[in-house]
Amino acid sequence: MTTSTAAAAPARQVPPLLMLMTLAIGFVMAMIDVTAVNTALSDISVSLNVPLTGLVWVVDGYTLTFAALLMAGGALADRFGPKTVYQGGLSVFIVGSILCALAPSGQALIASRLLQGAGAALFMPSSLSLLTHAYEDQATRARMLGTWSAIVGSSSAAGPLVGGILVHEFGWRSVFWVNVPIGLLGIVLTQVLAPATAPHQRALSMLSHALGVAALAALSFVLIEGPVLGWMSPAVLAAALVAVVAAATLVRRERTGAHPLLPKALFETPAFAAANGVGFLINFAVFGQLFLLSLFIQQGGADALQTGLKLIPMMAAFAIGNLTSGRITARVGTRPPMLYGLLAGLAMAVLMLAGLRPQTPYWLLVTAAVVMNVAIGIAIPGMTATVMLVAGKAHANSAAAALNANRQIGALVGVALMGTVLHLAPDWALRLPLAFGLITAAYAGALTLVYRYVRLARPV
């Protein structure tokens, strides 16, 4: 008689970079979409007869639901498991992309962008949570976060070129069709490779989420429609009142409620709140700058492809900074790259504020923007690592959701205020200094937050 003993097969080890690509694919798709849409704005305006206010809504409509629902996405990832929610978010984003590609009017396009944002709000916190659980070693996790940021930065850099080529060759609708194969690939790879993380019970405060949506929607209406309808018009005043009341009620519920959107333990370390503030201010400046420069380049006579080509160096600079930062953060901690990256970025923003004019040669504009964006790219992974280090595995979903919500709110406000500048200033000679004055103020605020509150200088 032969006796055999069955041994448990060891778990298959997934190569770290393959796992990283699997979990970054959703963010890559979202970032390509965001930056590619900016190059398609002029063609969308002509094709669907969309005015400047409508173009701001095309960009900010996506950001609105993305930012407003991110906290709900984090809570759902806790409750149902990040893998399930990540795949569900990719599915919603694909459906929204198809509807965008088929949109018969500007209103339909804006509505479909809202659905895209809702899908991104589901898969974004889940991807960071899965990434945190995939790497046990903290130094490896820090390197992977840096590489993850570099991949995202590279996709942002590729977005204008991808968008320019697609719009030039196939029309603006192809910008949305390209999301379909990318999203499907992400769903399949996640199913095959990503580990299933056990869900845990967490109360869903639906009223708090609704208050957040109402506050952001009303704020968006005020910022975007205020210059058009008039700041003292009844509709704008009513929206401002809704924003204030909803925000105040949400803050009160967060302080006193039994089930806040964010665990109170996250705010025991000042670095967590400060890093979230830094995320808001960086995205305010970065996406405001992208929206502004896209229209600035196109008003000079460039088509979508030429605009994409001209934006590539500026966006690629973020990826260079991210790659540099990953190794620095792993060696010296999160504070130095944030502090010195923001300091250098602020210095370049001041120079652009002082010297950028409509007649400025392109090579000078791109040189200044590249240096500034490399510096900011160095700061971003340190910011992400700070938040995830403070949170740990216990609060990874909530922390990722909070960080990305604040960053998307920053992008929403930045684009909306740039739209306001374009409405109020009569020409680019005034628009450029006003816009870069806002960008300079944002980087100065971020630098102040890091200097005063972020003390996590030890290697992670």
N, C-alpha and C positions, 0 to 999 in steps of 0.2 A: 504494500500500500504506500502510495506516495503522498506525502503531506506537504502542502504549500502554504506559505504565510504571505498574505497580501499586505504590502506596505503602502502607506498613504503616499501618493505621488506629491512631490513638492510643488508648491504653487509656482506657476510660470512667472518668471521675472520679465517684466516689460522694460525694454531699454528706456532710460530716463528721458532722452530727447524725444522718443516716439510718444511716450506718455504726455510729455509737455506739448507736443504738436496737437495731440488729440484734444487736450483740454483748452488749448488756445484757439482752436479753429473757429469757435463761436465768436470770440472777441475779434479775431482777424476779419471774419465776414462783416461784423458790425462796423469796424473801423474803415474797411474798404468802402462800405456803403456810405458812411458819413462823409468821408473825404471825396469820394467820387461824385456824390450828389452836388457838392459845391462847384465842381467843374461843369455840371450840366444845368446850372441855374438859368443861364441866358437862353438855352434851347428850350427849357421847360416854360419859361416866360413867354417865348414866342409861340410855341406849339399850343399851349393851353390858355394863352392870354392871361397870364398871372402877373399882377402888379408886384412892386417891391414888398409890400406888406405880406402878400401871399407867399413870396419866396422866403421871407423870414419864417412864416408858419410851416413851410415845407421842411426847413431845417429844424426849427424849434418844436414842431408838433411831435416829431420822433423823440426829441430829447425830453419833452414834457412827460410823456407816459413812461419813458425809460426811468427818469429820475423819480417820478412819483410812486412807481410800483416796485422799485428796487427793494425796499424794506419788506414788502409783502413777498417778493421773490426769495429773500433770505429766510423769512419765517416758513414759507412753504418748503424750502430745502431742508430745514430742520425737521419739519413734520413728516414729509414724505420721502426724504432722502435726496441728496444733491444729484445723484445720477439720474433719477427719474425726472426731476424738475429741469435739469440741464437739457435732456432730450426733448422734453415737452416745450421748453422755450425755443429750441431750434425749430421745432415744428411750427409754432406760431409765427416765428419770424419768416419762415419760408412762405406761409400762406399770405402774410402781409406783403412780402416782396412780389408775389404773383399779382396781387390786387393793385399794387403800385404800378407794375408794368402794364396792366390793362386799364389804368385809370382814364376815364373819358373827359375829366374836367379837373380844374385845380382843387375844387372842394373834395372830390373823390380821392385825389392824390394825397391831400392832407389827412383825410380820414384813414387811409391805408398806412400812412406813416405813423399814425397813432398806434395802429395794431403792430407794426414793426417794433416800435418802442416797447410795447408790452411784452413781446417775445424776448427782446434783449434783456428786459428787467428780470425775466425768469432765469435765463441761462448765465448771466454775468456772475452773480454771487455764488452760484453753484460751481462754476468753473474754478474760482479761486479756492473754494472750500475743498473740492476734489484735489486740487494741486497741493494744498496744505497737508492733506491726509496721505498723499502719494509718496512724500519724502519724509522719512523719520529723522534724518540728520539735519540739524538746523543750518549748518554751513552749506550743505547741498541745497536745502530749501532756499537759502538766500541767493545762491548762484542761479537756481532755476527761476526764481522771481525776477532776477535781472535779465535772464535770457527771455523769459516770458514777456517782460516789458519791451525788450528789443524786438521780439517777433511782432508785438502789437505796434511798436513804432515803425517797423519796416512795412507793415501792412498799411499804416497811415501814409507812409512815404509813397508806397506803390499806388494808393488810392487815386490821387490826381492823374497819374499816368494811365492807370487802368480805365478810369472814367473818361479821360480825354480820348483814348483810342476807341473805346466802345461808342461814345457819343459821335465821334467823327466817322466811324465806319458803319455803325448800325443804328444810330439814333439814341436819344436819352433813355428810352424804355429798357434798353439792354443793360443799363446800369443796375436795374433791379432783377432782371432775369439771371444775371451771373450768380446771385445769391443762392439760387435753387440747387445746383450741383454741389456747391460748397457746403450748404447746410445738410444735405442728404449724406454727404461723406462724413460730416461730423457726427451725425446720429449713428451711423454704422460703426465707425471707429470707437465711439464711446461704448456702444453695446458690447463690442468684442474685447476691448482693452481696459476700460476704466473699472476700478474696484467698486463694488456696491458697499456704500457706507450705511450703517444701520441708522434709521430715522429715530428721532425721539420726540416725545409729546411736547408740544408748545402751543400755548393759547394764541389764537389769531384775533387781534383786536381790530375788527373790521371798521369800527367807527374811527379809530385813529388813522388807519390807512385812507379812509374816505376824506378825513380832514386834511391830510397831506396832499391828496390829489386836488381838492378844492382850492387850497392855498396856492399851490403852484400854478394851476390853471388860471386862477384869477390874476396872479402876478404876471403871468405871461400875457394875458389880455391887456393889462395896464401898460406894460412895457412896449408891446408891439403895436397896439391900436391907439395908444395915447397920442403919438405925433400926428396920426391921421384924423381921428375923431375930435381931438382937442383934450387937453389934460383935465379940463373942468366940465367935460361933457357928462351927462347923467350916467351913461353906460360905463365910462371909465371910472367915475367916482364910486358907482355901485360895486364894480369889480375890486377896486381898492379896499372898500369896506369889507367885502367877503374875504379877501386875502388876509387882512388884519385880524378879523374875528376868528377865522379858521386857524390861523397860525397861533394866536393866543390860546385858543381852546386846546389845540394839540399840545402846546408846551405845558399847560396846566395838567392835562391828562398824563403826560409823560412823567411829571414830577410826583403826582399823587396816585396814579392808577395802579391797580394790582398787576396788570399785564402790559408794561410799556413796550414800545416797539424795539427798543434797545435795552439789553440787560444793564441795570445800574452799575454793575461791577466794571463795565468797560470805561466808565468815566472816573474811576478812582485814580487813574494815571493821567495827569494833564497832557502827556504826549499824545494820547489817543485823540482827544478833542482838537489839539493843535494840528496834528497831521491831517485830520479831516478838513480843517480850515485851509491848510496848505493845498489840499486837493481841489477844493472849491476855487481858490484864487488862481492856481495854475491853469485849470481848465477854462476859467473865465478868460484868461489872457490868450491861451493857445487857440481856442476855437473862435473867439472873437477876432483874433488876428487872421485865422484862416478864412473866415467869412469875408472880412474886410478886403484882404489882399486878393482873393478870388475875383471879387467884383472890380477891384481897382485894376487888375491886369486885364480883365475882359473889357472894361470901358475904354482901354487904350487900343482896342481893335483886335485883340487876340481871340482866336476861336477856342473851343473846348480842348482840343489836342495841344495847342500852344500853351494854354493856361496850365494844363496838367504838367507839361514838360517844365515850365517855369517854376512850378510849386514843388517839384520833386526834391531839389537840394534842400529846401527849407524843411520839408517833412522828414527827409532821410536823416537830417541832423539829430532828431530825437532818438532814432535807433542807435546811432553812434554813441550818443551819451548814455543810453541805457546799457549797452554792452560794456562800456567803460565802468559804469557804476556798479554792476553786479559784483565784480571782483573787489572793488574798493570797499563796498559794504560788507562783504564777507571777511575782510581783513581788519578794518578799522571801526566798524559799526555804522549805524544809520545816520548819525548826526553830521559828521564831516561832509559827506557828499551832498546832503540837503543844504547845509549852511553855505558852503563855498560855491555850489552850483547855482543857488539862488542869487548869491552876491554877484557872480559874474553875469548872470542873466539880467539882473537889475541894471548893472553898469551899461550893458549893450542897449537895453530898452531906453535908458536916458539918452544915449548917443543918437538912437533912432528918433526919439522925440525931438531932439534939438536939430537934427540934420535932414530928416526925410521930407522931401517935397515932391510934388507931381513931376517935376523935371529931373529928379534924381535918376542917374543911370541904373539900369537893371542890375549890373554887376555889383554895384555898391549896395543896393538894396538886398540882394541875395547874400552877399558876404556878411553883412551885419546880422541878417536873420539867421543864417547858419550858425554863427558863433553863439548868438543868444539861445537858439534852440538846442545846441549841443549841451550848453551849460544847464538848461532846464531839464534836458533828458538825463543828465547825471543825477539830478535831485529826485526824480520821480520814483525810481526803485527804492531809494532809501525811505521815502514817504510810505510806499506800500509795505515794505518790510517792517517799518515801525508799527503800523496798524496791526499787522498780522502777528507780530511778536507780542504786543500787549494783549491781544485777544487770546492767543493760544488756540489749541484745538477745540476747547469747550465752547468758544464763542466765534469760531472762524466764519460761519455763515453770516451771522449778524454783523460782524466787523466788516466783512467784504461788501455786504449790502450797503452799510452805512458809508463806507469810503466811496463806493461807486455812485451812490445817490448824491453825495455832496459834490463829487466831480461833475456829474451830469447837470446838477442844478447850476453849478458854475458855468458850464458850457451854455446852458439855456439863457442865463442872465447875460453872459458875455455877448452872444449873438444878438439878443434882443436889444441891448444897449448900443451895439454897433449899428443896428438898423435905425435906432433913434438918432444916432450921430449922422447917418446918411440922410435922414429926413430933415433934420434941423439945419445942418451946415449946407450952404449953397453950392460949394465947390470943394474939390479935393485939396486945395491949398489950406482950407480950414479943417476939413474932415480928418486928414492924416495926423496933425498934431493933437486934435481932440481925442482921437482913437488911441494913439500911443501914449497919451497922458493917462488914460484909463489902464492900459496895460502896465505902464510903469508903476502906478499906484498899487495894482494887484500884486506885482512881484515884491514891492516894498513891504506890503502887508504880510506876505508869505514868509519873507526873510525875518521879519520881526517875530512871528509866531515860533519859528524854529529856534531863533536865538534865545527866546525867553522860556520856552516850555519843553523843548525836545532835548532830553538829557540821556538818551539811550546811546551812549558813545561806545559801549563795549561791542566786540564782534558778535554777530549773531550766529 
